[in-house]
Amino acid sequence: MDLTAQRPLALDRLGFLDALRGVAIAGILLVNLPDLTMLGTETTRATTPAELFLWFGVQSRVVVIFSLLFGASMWFVVRSAERAGRRPWLALLCRLAALFVIGLLHALIYPGDILRAYAICGLLVLPLVLFTPRIVHWIVGGLLTATAIILLGGAALATPGLLLLGYAAAGAGVPLELEKGTRAVGWSFLAAVVAAVPLLWWQTTQPGDPRFQAAGVISAAGIIAGAAVAVAYITGLSLLWSTRFRAVLTACFSPLGRMALTNYIVASLVVVVVAPPFDFPSQESAGTAILLVVVIIAVQSAVSAIWLSRFRYGPLEWLWRMATWRSFVPLLRREASPA
């Protein structure tokens, strides 16, 4: 791919990362679902299969994946800036500032917006990612993540550490390993599954939604189990990517992933608009809400594929890219220089 000093382009896209980001976007909507719909706030939510799916399959899982991906994206921006003769610190600073503004606007419809946290945490780790060697990223990222999860019991508090780990992993070539589904990925998947089994059992002994403290007591079971399950998700999808199932992942999730920012914001808006007739606050089960998410994700995937057939980026991705590089970026495919 041709890079120029006038208009830095992204490094060659890795299809697996697009698909993984799409899976994470679908999962994030499930995470936000209870808060967006005020699910069960006027009644007692029953422990139904749908509720168990959210607790053990989604909560504290996809946020870990999304945080690692965001850290990796910071590495790609730095490399793109260096190859184009730009200043990496300025590109990241502009990128994070623009993300914070987008998060502020998103918070008007969803106060639990995570983009502002990513922007702030990105600024906090910016000196480390730019001016320290990779070994420091691994060590500090690991310590921050472990401290936040084990001692503080909060997945959100682990964000700075996860960003550093994602940045370090990208620099070490982990995305390329995942793209290829190498033997190391297979062993990592096996290790994650073996670790996840007892950790999930431990989580079953703890009460309540794993996103929060239980009865005022810090319980990290769900979050620790979530980290193991997140690794199993990432490596398991990588192994599937090396099979014929790649076509399914590409068709269903790659368009979502390539327009992740746009789909994240639009999904919240759609849920807020269409949710009232369903009277989610009085519902005891999350089943109907999960079905709504499936429909939204399916529609977004189809719309994203149509949009990307004509345009190079999603609407918000385009604006975000121009804010990052402080220059105009062609949007229509016919305006793009041939790769």
Buried (B, 14 or more C-beta within 10 A) or exposed (E): EEBEEEBBBBBEEBBBBBBBBBBBBBBBBBBBBBBBBBBBEEEEBEEEEBBEBBBBBBBBBBBBBBBBBBBBBBBBBBBBBBBBEBEBBEBBBBBBBBBBBBBEEBBEBBEBBBBBBBBBBBBBBBEBBEEBEBEBBBEBBBEBBBEBBEEBBBBBBBBBBBBBBBBBBBBBEBBEBBBBBBEEBBEBBEBBBEBBEEBBEBBEEBEEBBBEBBEEEEBBBBBBBBBBBBBBBBBBBBBBBBEEEBEEBBEBBBBBBBBBBBBBBBBBEBBEEEBEEBEBBEBBBBBBBBEBBEEBBEEBBEBBBEBBEEBBBBBBBBBBBBBBBEEEBBBEEEEEEEE
